[in-house]
Amino acid sequence: MKKTPFIFLLNMLFLGLLLQPHLSFAQDKNNPALKSILLDQYKSTYNVEEWFVPATKAVEGMTAEQATWKGCDSCHSVAQEVTHLIYWNKEALARFRGEKPDPFGGDNSKTFVNVDKAQWTAIVAQLDQVLGDIQRFIEQTDEAKLKQWYSGISHVSTHNAYHTGQILFIRKMQGSWKR
């Protein structure tokens, strides 16, 4: 069957549209700005699900009973993991902004706070608030300032990913993670 120039052009247009996202991805990623790297990494631990589940999705839809459940006496609950994340993300954000963070007595176990079931909804909102505040900080900060804080921001993302993994492990142990 003979292809007409019109069919050939349609095929080329289709192929171009098919490949365009891949080509633009490669072009944008050849020399990404520090801000885009930090935001991409951070969002994946906050609220954008790509390779793994982010923090806000890990706690989404949990009841207070599920959040305060502990698999053993020395284990943390999901709620305790979340209070730990809130504490250290607030501390990091204060440092990034040049503010004085809340005093820390050196006992990390005190950042895993027991939560009353009535507090769970507010705790989830606090987590979303502080994680959103850090995202906005990254978005609004210029490249020169980000060069001073890139390591700290990267460590916050890693810390958040680790504890989100702990949250998912706890949920799987109790049977409340259905994915």
Rosetta constraint file for C-alpha pairs under 8 A:
AtomPair CA 3 CA 7 HARMONIC 6.12 0.50
AtomPair CA 3 CA 8 HARMONIC 6.40 0.50
AtomPair CA 4 CA 8 HARMONIC 6.23 0.50
AtomPair CA 5 CA 9 HARMONIC 6.08 0.50
AtomPair CA 6 CA 10 HARMONIC 6.19 0.50
AtomPair CA 7 CA 11 HARMONIC 6.12 0.50
AtomPair CA 8 CA 12 HARMONIC 6.21 0.50
AtomPair CA 9 CA 13 HARMONIC 6.02 0.50
AtomPair CA 10 CA 14 HARMONIC 6.07 0.50
AtomPair CA 11 CA 15 HARMONIC 6.07 0.50
AtomPair CA 12 CA 16 HARMONIC 5.98 0.50
AtomPair CA 13 CA 17 HARMONIC 6.13 0.50
AtomPair CA 14 CA 18 HARMONIC 6.08 0.50
AtomPair CA 15 CA 19 HARMONIC 6.12 0.50
AtomPair CA 16 CA 20 HARMONIC 5.69 0.50
AtomPair CA 17 CA 21 HARMONIC 7.66 0.50
AtomPair CA 19 CA 23 HARMONIC 6.14 0.50
AtomPair CA 20 CA 24 HARMONIC 5.96 0.50
AtomPair CA 21 CA 25 HARMONIC 5.91 0.50
AtomPair CA 22 CA 26 HARMONIC 6.23 0.50
AtomPair CA 23 CA 27 HARMONIC 6.24 0.50
AtomPair CA 24 CA 28 HARMONIC 6.00 0.50
AtomPair CA 25 CA 29 HARMONIC 5.97 0.50
AtomPair CA 26 CA 30 HARMONIC 6.12 0.50
AtomPair CA 27 CA 31 HARMONIC 7.81 0.50
AtomPair CA 28 CA 32 HARMONIC 6.22 0.50
AtomPair CA 32 CA 36 HARMONIC 6.46 0.50
AtomPair CA 32 CA 37 HARMONIC 6.79 0.50
AtomPair CA 33 CA 37 HARMONIC 6.55 0.50
AtomPair CA 33 CA 143 HARMONIC 7.89 0.50
AtomPair CA 34 CA 38 HARMONIC 6.18 0.50
AtomPair CA 34 CA 143 HARMONIC 6.71 0.50
AtomPair CA 34 CA 146 HARMONIC 7.35 0.50
AtomPair CA 34 CA 147 HARMONIC 7.58 0.50
AtomPair CA 34 CA 150 HARMONIC 7.93 0.50
AtomPair CA 35 CA 39 HARMONIC 5.98 0.50
AtomPair CA 35 CA 138 HARMONIC 6.84 0.50
AtomPair CA 35 CA 139 HARMONIC 7.18 0.50
AtomPair CA 35 CA 142 HARMONIC 7.96 0.50
AtomPair CA 35 CA 143 HARMONIC 6.45 0.50
AtomPair CA 35 CA 146 HARMONIC 7.02 0.50
AtomPair CA 36 CA 40 HARMONIC 5.92 0.50
AtomPair CA 37 CA 41 HARMONIC 6.20 0.50
AtomPair CA 38 CA 42 HARMONIC 5.90 0.50
AtomPair CA 38 CA 138 HARMONIC 7.55 0.50
AtomPair CA 38 CA 150 HARMONIC 7.26 0.50
AtomPair CA 38 CA 153 HARMONIC 7.15 0.50
AtomPair CA 38 CA 154 HARMONIC 6.80 0.50
AtomPair CA 39 CA 43 HARMONIC 5.81 0.50
AtomPair CA 39 CA 135 HARMONIC 6.99 0.50
AtomPair CA 39 CA 138 HARMONIC 6.73 0.50
AtomPair CA 39 CA 139 HARMONIC 7.34 0.50
AtomPair CA 40 CA 44 HARMONIC 6.45 0.50
AtomPair CA 41 CA 45 HARMONIC 7.01 0.50
AtomPair CA 41 CA 154 HARMONIC 7.58 0.50
AtomPair CA 41 CA 157 HARMONIC 6.74 0.50
AtomPair CA 42 CA 46 HARMONIC 6.31 0.50
AtomPair CA 42 CA 135 HARMONIC 7.19 0.50
AtomPair CA 42 CA 153 HARMONIC 7.84 0.50
AtomPair CA 42 CA 154 HARMONIC 7.54 0.50
AtomPair CA 42 CA 157 HARMONIC 5.29 0.50
AtomPair CA 43 CA 47 HARMONIC 5.74 0.50
AtomPair CA 43 CA 48 HARMONIC 5.42 0.50
AtomPair CA 43 CA 54 HARMONIC 7.88 0.50
AtomPair CA 43 CA 135 HARMONIC 7.29 0.50
AtomPair CA 44 CA 48 HARMONIC 4.80 0.50
AtomPair CA 44 CA 49 HARMONIC 5.89 0.50
AtomPair CA 44 CA 50 HARMONIC 6.51 0.50
AtomPair CA 44 CA 51 HARMONIC 7.88 0.50
AtomPair CA 44 CA 52 HARMONIC 7.50 0.50
AtomPair CA 44 CA 53 HARMONIC 7.68 0.50
AtomPair CA 44 CA 54 HARMONIC 5.75 0.50
AtomPair CA 45 CA 49 HARMONIC 7.98 0.50
AtomPair CA 45 CA 53 HARMONIC 7.34 0.50
AtomPair CA 45 CA 54 HARMONIC 4.33 0.50
AtomPair CA 45 CA 55 HARMONIC 5.87 0.50
AtomPair CA 45 CA 157 HARMONIC 6.08 0.50
AtomPair CA 45 CA 160 HARMONIC 6.11 0.50
AtomPair CA 45 CA 161 HARMONIC 5.51 0.50
AtomPair CA 45 CA 164 HARMONIC 7.88 0.50
AtomPair CA 46 CA 54 HARMONIC 5.07 0.50
AtomPair CA 46 CA 55 HARMONIC 5.31 0.50
AtomPair CA 46 CA 56 HARMONIC 6.07 0.50
AtomPair CA 46 CA 131 HARMONIC 6.26 0.50
AtomPair CA 46 CA 132 HARMONIC 7.78 0.50
AtomPair CA 46 CA 160 HARMONIC 7.90 0.50
AtomPair CA 47 CA 54 HARMONIC 5.31 0.50
AtomPair CA 47 CA 55 HARMONIC 6.62 0.50
AtomPair CA 47 CA 56 HARMONIC 5.59 0.50
AtomPair CA 47 CA 57 HARMONIC 6.55 0.50
AtomPair CA 48 CA 53 HARMONIC 7.92 0.50
AtomPair CA 48 CA 54 HARMONIC 6.33 0.50
AtomPair CA 49 CA 53 HARMONIC 5.35 0.50
AtomPair CA 49 CA 54 HARMONIC 5.81 0.50
AtomPair CA 49 CA 57 HARMONIC 7.84 0.50
AtomPair CA 53 CA 57 HARMONIC 6.32 0.50
AtomPair CA 53 CA 58 HARMONIC 6.26 0.50
AtomPair CA 53 CA 164 HARMONIC 7.61 0.50
AtomPair CA 54 CA 58 HARMONIC 6.19 0.50
AtomPair CA 54 CA 161 HARMONIC 7.16 0.50
AtomPair CA 54 CA 164 HARMONIC 6.76 0.50
AtomPair CA 55 CA 59 HARMONIC 6.65 0.50
AtomPair CA 55 CA 160 HARMONIC 7.15 0.50
AtomPair CA 55 CA 161 HARMONIC 7.41 0.50
AtomPair CA 55 CA 164 HARMONIC 5.29 0.50
AtomPair CA 56 CA 60 HARMONIC 6.08 0.50
AtomPair CA 56 CA 124 HARMONIC 7.96 0.50
AtomPair CA 56 CA 127 HARMONIC 7.70 0.50
AtomPair CA 56 CA 128 HARMONIC 6.65 0.50
AtomPair CA 58 CA 164 HARMONIC 6.68 0.50
AtomPair CA 58 CA 167 HARMONIC 6.81 0.50
AtomPair CA 58 CA 168 HARMONIC 6.32 0.50
AtomPair CA 59 CA 78 HARMONIC 7.97 0.50
AtomPair CA 59 CA 124 HARMONIC 7.49 0.50
AtomPair CA 59 CA 167 HARMONIC 7.73 0.50
AtomPair CA 62 CA 66 HARMONIC 6.09 0.50
AtomPair CA 62 CA 67 HARMONIC 6.36 0.50
AtomPair CA 62 CA 176 HARMONIC 7.93 0.50
AtomPair CA 63 CA 67 HARMONIC 6.19 0.50
AtomPair CA 63 CA 120 HARMONIC 7.96 0.50
AtomPair CA 64 CA 68 HARMONIC 6.15 0.50
AtomPair CA 64 CA 117 HARMONIC 4.95 0.50
AtomPair CA 64 CA 118 HARMONIC 7.25 0.50
AtomPair CA 64 CA 120 HARMONIC 5.53 0.50
AtomPair CA 64 CA 121 HARMONIC 7.70 0.50
AtomPair CA 65 CA 69 HARMONIC 6.20 0.50
AtomPair CA 65 CA 117 HARMONIC 6.62 0.50
AtomPair CA 66 CA 78 HARMONIC 7.82 0.50
AtomPair CA 66 CA 171 HARMONIC 7.87 0.50
AtomPair CA 66 CA 174 HARMONIC 7.88 0.50
AtomPair CA 66 CA 176 HARMONIC 7.31 0.50
AtomPair CA 67 CA 77 HARMONIC 6.27 0.50
AtomPair CA 67 CA 78 HARMONIC 4.90 0.50
AtomPair CA 67 CA 79 HARMONIC 5.05 0.50
AtomPair CA 67 CA 120 HARMONIC 7.38 0.50
AtomPair CA 68 CA 77 HARMONIC 5.29 0.50
AtomPair CA 68 CA 78 HARMONIC 6.32 0.50
AtomPair CA 68 CA 79 HARMONIC 5.60 0.50
AtomPair CA 68 CA 80 HARMONIC 7.68 0.50
AtomPair CA 68 CA 114 HARMONIC 7.92 0.50
AtomPair CA 68 CA 115 HARMONIC 6.93 0.50
AtomPair CA 68 CA 116 HARMONIC 7.79 0.50
AtomPair CA 68 CA 117 HARMONIC 6.86 0.50
AtomPair CA 69 CA 77 HARMONIC 5.48 0.50
AtomPair CA 69 CA 78 HARMONIC 7.35 0.50
AtomPair CA 69 CA 174 HARMONIC 7.93 0.50
AtomPair CA 70 CA 75 HARMONIC 5.94 0.50
AtomPair CA 70 CA 76 HARMONIC 5.97 0.50
AtomPair CA 70 CA 77 HARMONIC 4.80 0.50
AtomPair CA 70 CA 78 HARMONIC 7.97 0.50
AtomPair CA 70 CA 170 HARMONIC 7.89 0.50
AtomPair CA 71 CA 75 HARMONIC 6.07 0.50
AtomPair CA 71 CA 76 HARMONIC 7.77 0.50
AtomPair CA 71 CA 77 HARMONIC 7.65 0.50
AtomPair CA 71 CA 170 HARMONIC 7.35 0.50
AtomPair CA 71 CA 173 HARMONIC 7.26 0.50
AtomPair CA 71 CA 174 HARMONIC 7.35 0.50
AtomPair CA 76 CA 80 HARMONIC 5.86 0.50
AtomPair CA 76 CA 81 HARMONIC 6.63 0.50
AtomPair CA 76 CA 112 HARMONIC 7.51 0.50
AtomPair CA 77 CA 81 HARMONIC 6.38 0.50
AtomPair CA 77 CA 167 HARMONIC 7.95 0.50
AtomPair CA 77 CA 170 HARMONIC 7.18 0.50
AtomPair CA 78 CA 82 HARMONIC 6.20 0.50
AtomPair CA 78 CA 167 HARMONIC 5.36 0.50
AtomPair CA 78 CA 170 HARMONIC 6.72 0.50
AtomPair CA 78 CA 171 HARMONIC 7.68 0.50
AtomPair CA 79 CA 83 HARMONIC 6.26 0.50
AtomPair CA 79 CA 113 HARMONIC 7.79 0.50
AtomPair CA 79 CA 114 HARMONIC 7.30 0.50
AtomPair CA 79 CA 115 HARMONIC 6.34 0.50
AtomPair CA 79 CA 120 HARMONIC 7.18 0.50
AtomPair CA 79 CA 123 HARMONIC 7.77 0.50
AtomPair CA 80 CA 84 HARMONIC 6.21 0.50
AtomPair CA 80 CA 111 HARMONIC 7.89 0.50
AtomPair CA 80 CA 112 HARMONIC 4.53 0.50
AtomPair CA 80 CA 113 HARMONIC 5.17 0.50
AtomPair CA 80 CA 114 HARMONIC 5.91 0.50
AtomPair CA 80 CA 115 HARMONIC 6.96 0.50
AtomPair CA 81 CA 85 HARMONIC 6.32 0.50
AtomPair CA 81 CA 112 HARMONIC 6.10 0.50
AtomPair CA 81 CA 163 HARMONIC 6.57 0.50
AtomPair CA 81 CA 166 HARMONIC 7.60 0.50
AtomPair CA 81 CA 167 HARMONIC 6.73 0.50
AtomPair CA 82 CA 86 HARMONIC 6.16 0.50
AtomPair CA 82 CA 112 HARMONIC 7.83 0.50
AtomPair CA 82 CA 123 HARMONIC 7.48 0.50
AtomPair CA 82 CA 124 HARMONIC 7.66 0.50
AtomPair CA 82 CA 127 HARMONIC 6.97 0.50
AtomPair CA 83 CA 87 HARMONIC 6.12 0.50
AtomPair CA 83 CA 111 HARMONIC 6.51 0.50
AtomPair CA 83 CA 112 HARMONIC 5.74 0.50
AtomPair CA 83 CA 113 HARMONIC 5.92 0.50
AtomPair CA 83 CA 123 HARMONIC 7.24 0.50
AtomPair CA 83 CA 127 HARMONIC 7.93 0.50
AtomPair CA 84 CA 88 HARMONIC 6.35 0.50
AtomPair CA 84 CA 111 HARMONIC 4.78 0.50
AtomPair CA 84 CA 112 HARMONIC 4.88 0.50
AtomPair CA 84 CA 113 HARMONIC 7.20 0.50
AtomPair CA 85 CA 89 HARMONIC 5.91 0.50
AtomPair CA 85 CA 127 HARMONIC 7.40 0.50
AtomPair CA 85 CA 160 HARMONIC 6.74 0.50
AtomPair CA 85 CA 163 HARMONIC 7.41 0.50
AtomPair CA 86 CA 90 HARMONIC 6.01 0.50
AtomPair CA 86 CA 126 HARMONIC 7.02 0.50
AtomPair CA 86 CA 127 HARMONIC 5.55 0.50
AtomPair CA 86 CA 130 HARMONIC 6.76 0.50
AtomPair CA 87 CA 91 HARMONIC 6.21 0.50
AtomPair CA 87 CA 111 HARMONIC 6.32 0.50
AtomPair CA 88 CA 92 HARMONIC 6.08 0.50
AtomPair CA 89 CA 93 HARMONIC 6.05 0.50
AtomPair CA 89 CA 130 HARMONIC 6.56 0.50
AtomPair CA 89 CA 131 HARMONIC 7.08 0.50
AtomPair CA 89 CA 134 HARMONIC 7.82 0.50
AtomPair CA 89 CA 156 HARMONIC 7.06 0.50
AtomPair CA 90 CA 94 HARMONIC 6.15 0.50
AtomPair CA 90 CA 101 HARMONIC 7.58 0.50
AtomPair CA 90 CA 130 HARMONIC 6.30 0.50
AtomPair CA 91 CA 95 HARMONIC 6.44 0.50
AtomPair CA 91 CA 101 HARMONIC 5.14 0.50
AtomPair CA 91 CA 102 HARMONIC 6.72 0.50
AtomPair CA 92 CA 96 HARMONIC 6.15 0.50
AtomPair CA 92 CA 101 HARMONIC 7.77 0.50
AtomPair CA 92 CA 152 HARMONIC 7.66 0.50
AtomPair CA 92 CA 156 HARMONIC 7.49 0.50
AtomPair CA 93 CA 97 HARMONIC 6.14 0.50
AtomPair CA 93 CA 133 HARMONIC 7.80 0.50
AtomPair CA 93 CA 134 HARMONIC 6.17 0.50
AtomPair CA 94 CA 98 HARMONIC 6.19 0.50
AtomPair CA 94 CA 99 HARMONIC 4.80 0.50
AtomPair CA 94 CA 100 HARMONIC 6.10 0.50
AtomPair CA 94 CA 101 HARMONIC 5.26 0.50
AtomPair CA 95 CA 99 HARMONIC 5.62 0.50
AtomPair CA 95 CA 100 HARMONIC 6.61 0.50
AtomPair CA 95 CA 101 HARMONIC 6.47 0.50
AtomPair CA 96 CA 149 HARMONIC 6.98 0.50
AtomPair CA 107 CA 111 HARMONIC 7.84 0.50
AtomPair CA 108 CA 112 HARMONIC 7.62 0.50
AtomPair CA 115 CA 119 HARMONIC 6.39 0.50
AtomPair CA 115 CA 120 HARMONIC 7.02 0.50
AtomPair CA 116 CA 120 HARMONIC 7.06 0.50
AtomPair CA 119 CA 123 HARMONIC 6.13 0.50
AtomPair CA 120 CA 124 HARMONIC 6.29 0.50
AtomPair CA 121 CA 125 HARMONIC 6.36 0.50
AtomPair CA 122 CA 126 HARMONIC 6.16 0.50
AtomPair CA 123 CA 127 HARMONIC 6.27 0.50
AtomPair CA 124 CA 128 HARMONIC 6.35 0.50
AtomPair CA 125 CA 129 HARMONIC 6.05 0.50
AtomPair CA 126 CA 130 HARMONIC 6.19 0.50
AtomPair CA 127 CA 131 HARMONIC 6.09 0.50
AtomPair CA 128 CA 132 HARMONIC 5.89 0.50
AtomPair CA 129 CA 133 HARMONIC 6.05 0.50
AtomPair CA 130 CA 134 HARMONIC 6.29 0.50
AtomPair CA 131 CA 135 HARMONIC 6.34 0.50
AtomPair CA 132 CA 136 HARMONIC 6.18 0.50
AtomPair CA 133 CA 137 HARMONIC 6.10 0.50
AtomPair CA 134 CA 138 HARMONIC 6.29 0.50
AtomPair CA 135 CA 139 HARMONIC 6.22 0.50
AtomPair CA 136 CA 140 HARMONIC 5.99 0.50
AtomPair CA 137 CA 141 HARMONIC 5.96 0.50
AtomPair CA 138 CA 146 HARMONIC 7.49 0.50
AtomPair CA 141 CA 145 HARMONIC 6.42 0.50
AtomPair CA 141 CA 146 HARMONIC 6.50 0.50
AtomPair CA 142 CA 146 HARMONIC 6.27 0.50
AtomPair CA 143 CA 147 HARMONIC 6.15 0.50
AtomPair CA 144 CA 148 HARMONIC 7.01 0.50
AtomPair CA 145 CA 149 HARMONIC 6.67 0.50
AtomPair CA 146 CA 150 HARMONIC 5.46 0.50
AtomPair CA 149 CA 153 HARMONIC 6.13 0.50
AtomPair CA 150 CA 154 HARMONIC 6.00 0.50
AtomPair CA 151 CA 155 HARMONIC 6.12 0.50
AtomPair CA 152 CA 156 HARMONIC 6.19 0.50
AtomPair CA 153 CA 157 HARMONIC 6.39 0.50
AtomPair CA 154 CA 158 HARMONIC 6.33 0.50
AtomPair CA 155 CA 159 HARMONIC 6.00 0.50
AtomPair CA 156 CA 160 HARMONIC 6.05 0.50
AtomPair CA 157 CA 161 HARMONIC 6.16 0.50
AtomPair CA 158 CA 162 HARMONIC 6.22 0.50
AtomPair CA 159 CA 163 HARMONIC 6.37 0.50
AtomPair CA 160 CA 164 HARMONIC 6.00 0.50
AtomPair CA 161 CA 165 HARMONIC 6.21 0.50
AtomPair CA 162 CA 166 HARMONIC 6.52 0.50
AtomPair CA 163 CA 167 HARMONIC 6.20 0.50
AtomPair CA 164 CA 168 HARMONIC 6.26 0.50
AtomPair CA 165 CA 169 HARMONIC 6.12 0.50
AtomPair CA 166 CA 170 HARMONIC 6.21 0.50
AtomPair CA 167 CA 171 HARMONIC 6.22 0.50
AtomPair CA 168 CA 172 HARMONIC 6.08 0.50
AtomPair CA 168 CA 177 HARMONIC 7.11 0.50
AtomPair CA 169 CA 173 HARMONIC 6.18 0.50
AtomPair CA 170 CA 174 HARMONIC 6.35 0.50
AtomPair CA 171 CA 175 HARMONIC 5.96 0.50
AtomPair CA 171 CA 176 HARMONIC 5.09 0.50
AtomPair CA 171 CA 177 HARMONIC 5.23 0.50
AtomPair CA 172 CA 176 HARMONIC 6.12 0.50
AtomPair CA 172 CA 177 HARMONIC 5.21 0.50
AtomPair CA 172 CA 178 HARMONIC 7.98 0.50
